[in-house]
Amino acid sequence: MSHLHADLVGSGRPRFAFLHGLFGRGRNWTQIASALADAGYPSVLFDLPDHGESSWTTSFSYPRMAETVAGEIDARLGSAARLLLVGHSMGGKVAMLTALAHPHLVQGLVVVDIAPGRSAQVDAFGPLVEAMTSLDLATLGSRAEADERLRVAVPDDAVRLFLLQNLRRKGGWHWQPNLALLGSSLEEIGGWPDTGAAAYPGPVLWLTGERSPYCGPEHEAEMRRLFPGVQRVVVPGAGHWVHADAPAAVIGELLAFAQACEP
C-alpha cells in the first residue's frame, strides 16, 4: 500500500481531512484549512498517491486510492476517526469511494465540483501533461524560465502556475507527480468505477462552481442514489477550482457543515 504524505494544520485531533485534485497536492487547501483551524477545527491535508510527496504506484485505481486513504485515516486516527472528509475533483471521487466503502470513518462528506460518473473534461489534461513532459529539465535554469517556456503550450496564467507548483529542484529539476502514469491514465481518472456499494448514510455537502462544466443535471440522480443525504450548494462565480475562486464562500460552507455535524 502507498504511503501518503500529510500536513497537519492546527493543533489537536483533526476534524477535517482534505483530498486534492489531479496534479494538486494537500497544500492547495492550506488557506481553507488555516481558517478552519482558527475556528477550532484542525485538518489533515493528504498528498494522494503519485502526487506531491507521496509514494508512486505502477497503476491507477480509484478503489485502491480509497483503500489507501482509509488505511491512513485508520492508522493515524483510529477506526473511529469520524472525520469530515473533503475531496476536490479527482480527490472528490476518492473521497466518495472512501465514504461508501468505510462509512464508519467518515462522519460527513464534502464533494467539491465532481460527480460519480464520467468527467470528460479530464481529457483536456492531455496537452498539459505533454507540455510538462516536453520541458527540457536538464537545460532549465530557473522556475521563471520554466514559466516562460510553458507559456505557449499553457497560455492560461493560473493553470500554468498550478502546474509549476509541481516542479522541484533537488539534485536537479524534476516533476513531483508521476507524469508518465497519470498521463497514460486519463481515461481512468475521468471515469468512475462500478462500486456495488450500499449508499452512504451520512450528511453530504456537494459544492459546485456556477461556471464549472463538471457537474450537470445528468449527474443528479446517481449522486442522490449513492448519497441520499446530499445537499447541493452552487457557489456563485466559481469555476472548477471552487476553493481558489471563492475561498470565503467555501470556508463559510465548511464551517456551517462542521457545526451541523456536531454531536
C-alpha positions in Angstrom: 0.0 0.0 0.0 1.2 3.5 -0.8 2.5 5.9 1.9 0.6 9.2 1.9 2.4 12.4 2.9 0.2 14.5 5.2 0.4 18.1 6.6 -1.4 19.0 9.8 -3.0 22.4 10.1 -4.0 23.5 13.6 -3.4 21.7 16.8 -5.3 18.7 18.2 -7.2 15.8 16.7 -8.1 16.6 13.0 -11.7 17.3 12.3 -11.3 17.6 8.5 -9.3 15.7 6.0 -8.7 17.1 2.5 -8.0 15.3 -0.8 -6.8 17.4 -3.7 -7.4 17.1 -7.5 -5.2 15.9 -10.4 -1.7 17.5 -10.3 -2.6 19.1 -7.0 -1.3 18.4 -3.5 -2.6 18.7 0.0 -1.1 22.2 0.5 -3.6 23.5 -2.1 -6.0 23.6 0.8 -3.8 25.4 3.3 -5.7 28.7 3.1 -9.1 27.0 3.8 -7.6 24.7 6.5 -6.0 27.6 8.3 -9.3 29.4 8.5 -10.9 26.3 9.8 -8.2 25.8 12.4 -8.7 29.4 13.6 -12.3 28.4 14.2 -11.3 25.4 16.2 -11.3 22.7 13.5 -7.8 21.2 12.8 -7.2 19.5 9.5 -5.0 16.9 7.8 -4.1 17.6 4.2 -3.1 14.5 2.2 -1.0 14.2 -0.9 -2.7 11.4 -2.9 -0.6 8.6 -4.5 1.6 9.7 -7.4 1.3 13.4 -6.3 3.3 15.7 -4.0 5.5 13.9 -1.5 3.5 10.7 -1.5 4.7 7.4 -3.0 4.4 6.5 -6.7 2.4 3.5 -7.9 2.5 1.3 -11.0 -1.1 1.6 -12.0 -4.1 4.0 -11.4 -7.1 2.7 -9.4 -9.7 4.7 -7.7 -10.8 1.9 -5.3 -7.1 1.3 -4.4 -6.6 5.0 -3.7 -9.7 5.0 -1.5 -8.3 2.0 0.4 -5.0 3.8 0.9 -6.8 6.9 2.3 -8.9 4.7 4.6 -5.8 2.9 5.8 -4.0 6.2 6.5 -7.0 7.6 8.4 -7.3 4.4 10.5 -3.5 4.3 11.2 -3.4 8.0 12.2 -6.7 8.5 14.0 -8.1 5.0 14.7 -11.0 3.1 13.4 -13.5 5.6 15.0 -12.0 8.6 13.3 -15.4 10.1 12.3 -13.8 12.7 10.1 -15.3 15.3 7.8 -13.8 14.2 4.5 -13.4 16.8 1.8 -12.3 16.0 -1.8 -12.0 18.1 -4.9 -12.2 16.8 -8.5 -10.1 13.5 -8.6 -9.9 13.7 -4.8 -13.6 14.1 -4.7 -14.0 10.7 -6.4 -11.6 9.2 -3.9 -13.5 10.8 -1.0 -16.8 9.4 -2.3 -15.4 5.9 -2.6 -13.8 6.1 0.8 -17.1 7.1 2.4 -19.0 4.4 0.5 -16.6 1.6 1.5 -15.7 2.8 5.0 -18.7 4.8 6.3 -17.5 4.3 9.9 -14.5 6.5 9.3 -16.4 9.4 7.7 -19.0 11.3 9.7 -19.6 13.7 6.9 -18.6 14.1 3.3 -17.9 17.2 1.2 -17.6 16.7 -2.6 -16.2 19.7 -4.4 -17.1 20.1 -8.1 -17.1 16.5 -9.2 -19.8 13.8 -9.6 -19.9 10.0 -9.5 -19.7 9.5 -13.2 -17.7 10.2 -16.3 -15.8 13.5 -16.3 -14.9 14.1 -19.9 -13.2 17.4 -19.0 -10.2 15.4 -17.7 -9.3 14.8 -21.4 -8.1 18.4 -21.5 -5.2 17.5 -19.2 -3.6 15.5 -22.1 -2.0 18.5 -23.7 -0.9 19.8 -20.3 0.9 16.5 -19.5 2.5 16.7 -22.9 3.7 20.3 -22.2 5.1 19.3 -18.8 6.9 16.2 -20.1 8.4 18.1 -23.1 10.0 20.7 -20.9 13.8 20.1 -21.0 14.7 20.0 -17.4 18.4 19.3 -18.0 18.8 22.8 -19.5 16.4 24.6 -17.2 17.9 27.5 -15.2 15.1 28.7 -13.1 11.4 28.4 -12.3 10.8 31.7 -14.1 12.4 30.2 -17.2 10.1 27.2 -16.9 7.2 29.5 -16.8 8.3 31.3 -19.9 8.9 28.0 -21.8 5.5 26.7 -20.9 3.7 29.9 -21.8 3.0 29.0 -25.5 1.6 25.5 -24.7 -0.2 26.6 -21.5 -1.2 30.3 -22.0 -3.6 30.4 -19.0 -1.5 32.0 -16.2 -3.5 30.4 -13.4 -3.2 26.9 -14.9 0.5 27.3 -15.7 1.2 28.4 -12.1 -0.8 25.5 -10.8 1.2 23.1 -12.8 4.6 24.7 -11.9 4.0 24.2 -8.2 4.9 20.6 -9.0 8.3 21.5 -10.3 11.1 20.8 -7.7 14.8 21.5 -7.7 16.7 18.9 -5.6 19.7 17.3 -7.2 18.4 18.8 -10.5 15.0 19.8 -11.6 12.2 17.2 -11.5 8.4 17.0 -11.5 6.9 15.6 -8.3 3.9 13.9 -9.8 4.2 10.6 -11.6 3.6 12.2 -15.0 4.1 9.0 -17.1 1.5 7.1 -15.1 -1.0 9.9 -14.8 -0.7 11.0 -18.4 -1.4 7.4 -19.6 -4.3 7.0 -17.1 -6.5 10.0 -18.0 -9.3 7.7 -19.2 -9.4 6.0 -15.8 -9.1 9.3 -14.0 -12.0 10.7 -15.9 -14.1 7.6 -15.2 -16.0 6.2 -12.3 -15.8 2.6 -11.1 -18.8 0.5 -10.5 -18.8 0.4 -6.7 -21.6 -2.1 -5.9 -21.5 -0.4 -2.5 -24.6 0.5 -0.5 -25.5 4.1 -0.2 -23.5 6.3 2.2 -25.9 7.2 5.0 -24.2 10.3 6.4 -24.6 14.0 5.6 -23.1 15.1 2.3 -22.4 18.7 1.1 -22.0 18.9 -2.7 -20.2 22.2 -3.5 -20.1 23.0 -7.2 -18.9 26.1 -9.1 -21.5 28.1 -11.0 -19.2 28.4 -14.0 -17.9 24.8 -13.9 -18.9 22.2 -16.6 -18.1 19.2 -14.3 -21.4 18.7 -12.6 -24.5 18.7 -14.8 -28.2 17.6 -14.5 -27.2 14.2 -15.8 -25.2 13.6 -12.5 -28.0 14.4 -10.1 -29.8 11.0 -10.0 -26.7 8.9 -9.3 -25.4 11.4 -6.8 -28.7 11.2 -4.9 -28.8 7.4 -5.2 -25.4 6.9 -3.6 -25.7 9.8 -1.2 -29.3 10.3 -0.2 -28.3 12.9 2.4 -26.8 15.2 -0.2 -27.3 18.9 -0.2 -26.0 20.8 -3.2 -24.7 24.3 -3.0 -23.7 26.2 -6.1 -21.0 28.7 -5.4 -21.7 31.9 -7.5 -19.0 33.0 -9.9 -16.7 30.0 -9.2 -15.3 27.6 -11.8 -13.9 24.1 -11.2 -11.3 25.2 -8.7 -14.1 26.4 -6.3 -11.8 26.8 -3.3 -9.4 29.0 -5.2 -12.1 31.1 -6.9 -14.2 31.7 -3.8 -12.3 30.8 -0.6 -14.5 32.8 1.7 -17.7 31.1 0.4 -16.1 27.6 0.8 -14.8 28.4 4.3 -18.3 29.6 5.3 -19.9 26.4 3.9 -17.4 24.1 5.6 -17.8 25.8 9.0 -21.6 25.6 8.7 -21.3 21.9 7.7 -19.0 21.2 10.7 -21.4 22.8 13.1 -24.3 20.9 11.7 -22.4 17.7 12.1 -21.6 18.3 15.8 -23.0 15.6 18.1 
